[in-house]
Amino acid sequence: MAEEHELPVAEVYRGVEIYGFQSPDRVAEARRQIDAVIAMAGARRLCEFACDAANAPEARLLAKNKALASLEKRQRTLIDVDRLSAATIGCDRISTELGRLIGAHQAECSGGGWPDAWLPHPAHRR
């Protein structure tokens, strides 16, 4: 069984948990992206944002949840829900390292691994 690790919460911004172990600039960028997602409309646009590994994981999860909430079962699905789910594996605050690597691969993250800015500093790992 894969070991789980948990990122601490640095703060809660507009109801969204911002992960710890990030620079003040990175936290500011996550806040800006959260504001952008809140203002965003359209499941397709939200899905594209959530599937882009260059975006902050906190904002990506918000975009994923907002996109999924906007779907109506009686309407034709305008987004690829499977791709959305696969591309956001490992964005959660509590996840396995394998989940983070799978998420990075599914999101076609360059370098084949999760962006260093989203990984806890090695000294903070369990």
C-alpha positions in Angstrom: 0.0 0.0 0.0 1.3 3.4 -0.9 2.1 5.8 1.9 0.0 8.8 2.1 1.4 12.2 2.9 -0.4 15.4 3.8 0.4 18.9 2.9 -0.4 21.4 5.6 -2.9 24.2 5.0 -1.2 27.6 4.9 -4.5 29.5 4.7 -8.0 29.3 3.5 -8.8 31.8 0.7 -12.4 32.3 -0.5 -13.2 28.9 0.9 -10.3 27.1 -0.8 -7.4 25.6 1.1 -4.0 26.9 0.0 -1.3 24.4 0.6 1.7 25.0 2.8 5.5 24.8 2.0 5.1 27.4 -0.8 6.7 30.7 -1.3 4.7 33.9 -0.8 4.8 34.5 -4.5 3.4 31.0 -5.2 0.6 31.6 -2.6 -0.2 34.9 -4.3 -0.4 33.2 -7.7 -2.7 30.5 -6.3 -5.0 33.2 -4.9 -5.1 35.0 -8.2 -5.9 31.8 -10.0 -8.7 31.0 -7.5 -10.2 34.4 -8.2 -10.0 33.6 -12.0 -11.7 30.2 -11.6 -14.5 31.8 -9.5 -15.1 34.3 -12.3 -14.9 31.6 -15.0 -18.0 30.1 -16.7 -18.5 27.2 -18.9 -17.7 23.5 -18.2 -15.3 23.2 -21.1 -13.2 26.2 -20.1 -13.1 25.0 -16.5 -12.1 21.6 -17.6 -9.2 23.0 -19.7 -8.0 25.0 -16.8 -8.1 22.0 -14.4 -6.3 19.8 -16.9 -3.4 22.3 -17.3 -0.6 21.2 -15.0 0.9 24.7 -15.1 -1.9 26.0 -12.9 -1.9 25.8 -9.1 -3.3 22.6 -7.7 -5.7 24.4 -5.4 -7.2 26.4 -8.4 -7.3 23.2 -10.5 -9.3 21.3 -7.9 -11.7 24.3 -7.7 -12.1 24.3 -11.5 -12.6 20.5 -11.5 -15.3 20.7 -8.8 -17.0 23.7 -10.5 -17.0 21.9 -13.9 -18.4 18.7 -12.5 -21.1 20.7 -10.6 -22.1 22.4 -13.8 -22.9 19.2 -15.6 -26.6 18.3 -15.9 -27.2 14.6 -16.3 -30.0 15.1 -18.9 -27.7 17.1 -21.2 -24.9 15.8 -23.4 -21.6 16.0 -21.5 -19.5 18.8 -23.0 -16.3 17.8 -21.2 -14.3 14.6 -20.9 -14.9 13.7 -17.3 -12.5 10.8 -17.4 -9.7 13.1 -18.6 -10.6 15.7 -16.0 -10.5 13.1 -13.2 -7.2 11.6 -14.4 -5.5 15.0 -14.9 -6.3 16.1 -11.4 -5.2 13.0 -9.6 -2.8 14.0 -6.8 -3.9 17.6 -6.6 -5.6 16.9 -3.3 -3.8 18.0 -0.1 -3.8 14.4 1.2 -2.5 12.1 -1.5 0.0 9.3 -2.2 3.2 10.1 -3.9 2.3 7.6 -6.6 -1.0 9.5 -7.1 0.9 12.7 -7.6 3.2 11.1 -10.2 0.2 9.5 -12.0 -1.5 12.9 -12.0 1.5 14.6 -13.5 1.8 11.9 -16.2 -2.0 12.2 -17.0 -1.7 16.0 -17.2 1.3 15.6 -19.5 3.5 17.6 -17.2 6.9 18.3 -18.8 9.7 16.4 -17.2 7.5 13.4 -16.3 7.2 14.4 -12.6 5.1 16.8 -10.5 6.3 20.4 -10.7 8.8 21.0 -7.9 6.8 24.0 -6.6 3.9 21.6 -5.6 6.1 19.0 -3.8 6.9 19.5 -0.2 10.5 20.3 0.6 12.3 16.9 1.2 13.0 17.9 4.8 9.2 18.1 5.4 8.4 14.6 4.0 7.5 11.9 6.4 
